[in-house]
Amino acid sequence: MRKVLDTVDQRTKLVGENRLELLLFRINSTQLFAINVFKIKEVVKLPPLNNLPGSNHNVYGVANFRGMSIPVINLREAIGFSPMPVNDDCNLIITEYNRSVQAFLVGKVENIVNMSWSDIMPPPKTTGGHNYLTAITKIEDQGHLRLVSIIDVEKVLAEIIDYDVKLSDGVLDEALVSYMPGRKILIVDDSSTARKQVRDTLNQLGIEIIEASDGLQALQLLQSWADEGRQVADELLMMITDAEMPEMDGYKLTFEVRNDPRMAALFITLNTSLSGSFNQAMVEKVGCNKFISKFQPDLLVSVVQDRLRSILG
């Protein structure tokens, strides 16, 4: 499986073209699950693990990986099933999210599929707001269509790691406090957990939050405003968008906004758990104004304040 991921650097050309690659795996015998390849560092067979007394019940143990001690999360248990039974089919998917490295205990790892974000759909609304999926898709396998569930890893991690939205002393500029209430920011993210983290952070400033769960939904909202004659860049202090989203990713969304004269001046911040060095290049390519790696409340507020200062002069 390591060889499958050796070419991950070559796969970066897919991002920005509204495409992605998914690593397919199983945690039970009947369903296929997936994680975006760009968030995966390596896939290895399950090594010996050390116990971690007092850890979250979903943390199965700690693995030693290239000199690092990495928590191993029993993904099957973390998303509401019975704990993953350990056998010869077990693997660790080692990932980097939100500037932290962790491994997910899964069963058999299948293969990587190349897809368009337009083929990735949000979960049905009837599943409720507590499911652990950001999206679903279908793949063709031996003449049959198979459903693939894409895990909301940020939701999984948020239930294990305590993400504090409290701002550090000195971050909030008191001179700007009176100018913040009533300002509007559009948050675009397919993870309800990620949207909540940003919303809870910015609500402390009195800022009004508008939400969209994917790039296409956000673009259609902005286009409807422009069709009504509203000045999008004046309506919003900024748009904060994730990179990976069903139907239209954040890079494609930014490209579309920049190429529509009615909204081209909108300030856009990319807020993503993907690697920083790669995203800095993509920010320049598609025309984002800022890049923030998730989840950093102080930095998020600093970007908002800098934008407000630039408007106030």
C-alpha positions in Angstrom: 0.0 0.0 0.0 3.0 2.3 0.6 3.7 2.3 -3.2 0.2 3.5 -3.9 0.9 6.7 -1.9 4.5 7.2 -3.2 3.2 9.4 -6.0 1.1 11.7 -3.8 3.2 14.7 -4.7 2.3 14.2 -8.4 -1.3 14.2 -7.4 -1.4 17.8 -6.4 -2.2 18.8 -10.0 -5.7 17.4 -9.4 -6.4 20.0 -6.8 -7.6 23.3 -8.4 -9.1 21.3 -11.2 -12.1 20.3 -9.0 -10.8 16.8 -8.7 -9.6 14.6 -5.9 -8.4 11.1 -5.1 -9.9 9.0 -2.4 -8.3 6.1 -0.5 -11.0 3.4 -0.1 -11.0 1.2 3.0 -13.3 -1.0 5.1 -14.2 -1.0 8.7 -16.8 -3.7 8.3 -17.6 -6.3 5.7 -20.4 -4.5 3.9 -19.5 -0.8 3.5 -16.8 1.2 1.8 -15.4 4.3 3.4 -12.9 6.9 2.1 -10.5 9.7 3.1 -8.9 12.2 0.8 -5.4 11.1 -0.2 -4.0 14.5 0.4 -4.5 14.1 4.1 -2.7 10.8 4.3 1.0 10.5 5.1 1.2 6.7 4.9 -0.6 3.4 5.2 1.0 0.6 7.2 0.1 -2.7 8.7 -0.9 -2.6 12.3 2.3 -2.5 14.4 2.6 -3.3 18.1 0.8 -0.6 20.2 1.4 0.9 23.6 -1.5 1.6 25.9 -2.2 5.1 26.9 -4.0 5.1 30.4 -6.6 7.8 30.8 -7.0 8.5 27.1 -10.3 8.9 25.3 -12.1 5.6 24.9 -11.7 5.8 21.1 -7.9 6.0 21.3 -6.8 2.4 20.9 -3.2 3.0 21.8 0.0 4.7 20.6 2.2 3.7 17.7 5.8 4.5 17.1 6.0 5.9 13.6 9.3 7.3 12.2 10.4 8.4 15.7 7.0 9.9 16.6 4.5 8.7 19.1 1.1 8.8 17.3 -2.3 8.2 18.8 -4.2 5.4 17.1 -8.0 6.0 16.9 -10.3 3.1 16.4 -12.3 4.7 13.6 -15.1 2.1 13.6 -15.9 2.8 17.2 -15.4 6.6 16.8 -18.2 6.8 14.3 -20.7 4.8 16.3 -20.1 1.1 15.4 -18.8 -1.6 17.8 -15.0 -1.4 18.2 -12.8 -2.6 15.3 -11.7 -6.3 15.9 -8.0 -6.7 15.4 -6.9 -9.2 12.8 -4.5 -9.7 9.9 -6.5 -7.4 7.7 -6.0 -4.4 10.0 -4.1 -1.3 8.8 -3.2 2.1 10.1 -4.0 5.1 7.9 -1.6 7.8 9.2 -3.0 11.3 8.6 -2.3 14.9 9.2 -5.2 17.1 10.1 -5.2 20.6 11.7 -1.5 20.5 12.2 -1.6 17.2 14.1 -0.7 13.7 13.2 -2.8 10.7 14.1 -3.5 7.2 12.9 -6.9 5.5 12.2 -7.3 1.8 12.8 -9.2 0.4 9.8 -9.7 -3.0 8.2 -8.7 -3.8 4.6 -7.4 -1.0 2.5 -8.8 -1.3 -1.0 -7.4 1.2 -3.6 -7.3 4.8 -4.7 -9.9 6.3 -7.0 -9.6 9.5 -9.0 -12.9 11.5 -9.0 -14.4 14.9 -9.7 -15.8 16.9 -6.9 -18.9 17.2 -9.0 -19.5 13.5 -8.3 -19.2 13.9 -4.6 -22.5 14.7 -3.0 -23.5 15.8 0.6 -25.1 13.1 2.7 -28.9 13.0 2.5 -30.5 15.6 4.8 -32.7 12.9 6.3 -29.6 11.3 8.0 -29.7 14.2 10.5 -26.9 16.4 11.8 -25.1 13.9 13.9 -23.7 11.6 11.3 -20.0 11.3 10.7 -20.0 11.8 6.9 -19.1 14.9 5.0 -20.1 13.4 1.7 -21.1 10.3 -0.3 -20.3 9.1 -3.8 -20.6 6.0 -6.0 -17.9 4.1 -7.8 -18.3 1.4 -10.5 -16.9 -2.0 -9.5 -17.2 -5.0 -11.7 -20.3 -3.6 -13.4 -22.0 -2.5 -10.2 -22.3 0.9 -8.5 -21.1 0.9 -5.0 -21.8 3.5 -2.4 -18.8 5.1 -0.7 -19.1 7.1 2.5 -16.5 9.9 3.1 -15.7 10.3 6.7 -15.9 13.7 8.5 -12.5 13.3 10.2 -12.8 16.8 11.7 -15.9 15.8 13.6 -14.2 12.6 14.7 -11.2 14.5 16.0 -13.3 17.3 17.6 -14.9 14.6 19.8 -11.5 13.4 21.0 -9.4 16.6 21.0 -10.8 19.6 22.9 -10.7 22.6 20.5 -10.9 25.7 22.5 -12.2 28.8 20.7 -11.1 31.2 23.6 -8.9 33.9 22.3 -5.5 34.6 23.9 -4.9 37.7 25.8 -4.0 40.7 23.6 -5.4 39.2 20.3 -8.6 41.2 20.3 -7.9 44.8 19.2 -10.2 46.9 21.4 -10.0 49.8 19.0 -11.9 47.6 16.4 -14.6 46.1 18.7 -17.2 48.8 18.0 -16.8 48.3 14.2 -17.4 44.5 14.2 -21.1 44.0 15.1 -23.2 43.7 11.9 -20.3 42.8 9.7 -21.0 39.7 7.7 -18.7 36.8 6.8 -19.6 33.8 4.6 -18.2 30.5 5.9 -18.0 27.7 3.3 -17.2 24.2 4.6 -18.7 20.8 4.2 -17.9 19.8 7.8 -20.5 21.1 10.2 -17.9 20.8 13.0 -15.5 23.0 11.1 -18.2 25.6 10.5 -19.1 25.6 14.1 -15.5 26.1 15.2 -15.3 29.2 13.0 -18.7 30.4 13.9 -18.1 30.1 17.7 -14.8 32.0 17.3 -16.2 34.9 15.3 -19.4 35.2 17.2 -17.3 36.5 20.0 -16.7 39.5 17.9 -20.3 40.2 17.2 -19.9 39.3 13.5 -22.9 37.9 11.6 -22.2 34.5 10.1 -23.6 33.2 6.8 -23.0 29.5 6.1 -22.7 27.3 3.0 -21.9 23.6 3.0 -20.1 23.4 -0.3 -18.5 25.6 -3.0 -21.4 25.4 -5.4 -23.9 26.5 -2.8 -21.7 29.4 -1.9 -21.2 30.4 -5.6 -24.9 30.3 -6.3 -25.6 32.5 -3.2 -23.1 35.1 -4.4 -24.4 35.0 -7.9 -28.0 35.5 -6.7 -26.8 38.6 -4.8 -25.0 39.9 -7.9 -28.1 39.3 -10.0 -30.1 41.5 -7.6 -27.6 44.3 -8.0 -26.0 43.9 -4.6 -22.3 44.6 -4.3 -20.9 41.3 -3.0 -17.6 42.8 -1.8 -19.5 45.4 0.2 -22.0 42.9 1.6 -19.3 40.7 3.1 -16.2 41.5 5.1 -14.8 38.3 3.6 -15.5 34.7 2.6 -13.7 31.9 4.5 -13.7 28.7 2.6 -12.4 25.2 3.0 -10.4 23.6 0.2 -12.1 20.2 -0.1 -15.9 20.2 -0.5 -18.5 18.2 -2.5 -19.7 19.5 -5.9 -17.2 22.3 -6.0 -13.9 22.7 -4.0 -12.6 25.9 -2.5 -10.0 26.5 -5.3 -12.6 26.2 -8.0 -15.0 28.5 -6.0 -12.3 31.1 -5.7 -11.5 30.9 -9.4 -15.1 31.4 -10.3 -15.5 34.4 -8.0 -12.3 36.0 -9.3 -13.5 35.6 -12.9 -16.9 37.3 -12.3 -16.4 41.1 -12.4 -19.5 41.5 -10.1 -17.7 39.8 -7.2 -14.1 39.7 -8.1 -13.1 42.1 -5.3 -14.4 39.8 -2.5 -11.7 39.1 0.1 -11.2 35.3 0.3 -9.4 33.4 3.0 -8.6 29.7 2.5 -9.1 27.8 5.8 -8.1 24.2 5.5 -6.5 21.2 7.1 -4.4 20.4 4.1 -0.6 21.0 4.2 0.5 24.6 4.4 3.3 24.6 1.8 1.0 23.1 -0.9 -1.8 25.6 -0.1 0.5 28.6 -0.2 1.1 27.7 -3.9 -2.6 27.2 -4.6 -3.5 30.5 -2.9 -1.3 32.3 -5.4 -2.6 30.2 -8.3 -6.3 30.8 -7.8 -6.2 34.2 -6.1 -7.0 33.8 -2.5 -6.0 36.6 -0.2 -5.0 34.6 2.8 -4.3 31.1 3.9 -5.0 29.7 7.4 -4.4 26.1 8.5 -7.1 24.8 10.8 -7.9 25.3 13.6 -6.3 28.5 14.9 -8.8 30.9 16.6 -6.1 33.6 17.3 -4.9 33.6 13.7 -8.5 33.6 12.4 -9.4 36.6 14.4 -6.2 38.4 13.4 -7.0 37.9 9.7 -10.5 39.3 10.3 -9.1 42.3 12.1 -6.5 43.0 9.5 -9.2 43.0 6.8 -11.3 45.4 8.9 -8.4 47.7 9.4 -7.8 47.8 5.6 -11.4 48.8 5.1 -11.4 51.5 7.8 -8.2 52.9 6.6 
